[in-house]
Amino acid sequence: MTSEDLDLVYYCDQCSVARAAYLIKLLDGELSFCAHHYNKHKEALDKKAYEVIELNKTEEAAPILEKAE
């Protein structure tokens, strides 16, 4: 997956309205699901998917520590 792939906007394949929160990689293609539909189908997806990518995830900045004097 490249940074260009992360810039794409994915919509849920189930409802087509909500923005996708997960990109599921399968041997024969990809699926995009909002959090609601991912959780609804998670058990079946866990059996078929070889990779699940959480989209729009932001990394928290590391806390700045004070220097010892």
C-alpha positions in Angstrom: 0.0 0.0 0.0 1.4 3.4 -1.0 0.7 6.9 0.5 -1.4 7.6 -2.6 -3.7 4.7 -1.6 -4.2 6.3 1.8 -5.2 9.6 0.2 -8.2 8.0 -1.6 -11.6 8.3 -0.1 -13.3 4.9 0.3 -17.0 4.5 1.0 -18.7 1.5 2.6 -19.5 -1.2 0.1 -22.6 -2.2 2.2 -24.4 1.1 2.6 -22.5 3.4 0.1 -23.2 6.4 2.3 -20.7 6.2 5.2 -17.0 6.8 4.8 -15.1 3.5 5.0 -13.2 2.9 8.2 -11.7 -0.4 7.1 -10.2 -1.8 3.9 -10.3 -5.5 3.8 -8.0 -7.4 1.5 -9.2 -10.7 0.2 -7.5 -13.1 -2.2 -10.0 -12.2 -4.9 -10.4 -8.5 -4.3 -11.0 -5.8 -1.7 -14.0 -4.6 0.4 -14.5 -1.3 2.2 -16.7 -1.1 5.2 -17.8 1.6 7.7 -17.2 0.7 11.3 -20.8 -0.4 11.8 -20.8 -2.9 8.9 -17.2 -4.1 9.6 -18.3 -5.0 13.2 -21.5 -6.6 11.8 -19.5 -8.9 9.4 -16.2 -9.1 11.4 -16.5 -12.8 12.2 -16.9 -13.9 8.6 -14.3 -11.4 7.4 -11.7 -12.7 9.9 -12.0 -16.1 8.2 -11.5 -14.8 4.6 -9.3 -11.7 4.9 -5.5 -11.8 4.8 -5.2 -8.1 5.8 -7.4 -5.5 7.4 -6.3 -1.9 7.2 -7.8 0.7 9.5 -8.3 3.8 7.4 -8.1 7.4 8.6 -6.1 6.3 11.7 -4.1 9.1 13.2 -0.9 8.5 15.1 -0.7 10.2 18.5 2.3 12.4 19.0 4.9 11.1 21.5 4.8 13.2 24.7 7.6 15.7 25.2 9.6 14.8 28.2 11.4 17.3 30.4 15.2 17.3 30.3 17.0 16.4 33.5 19.4 19.0 34.7 
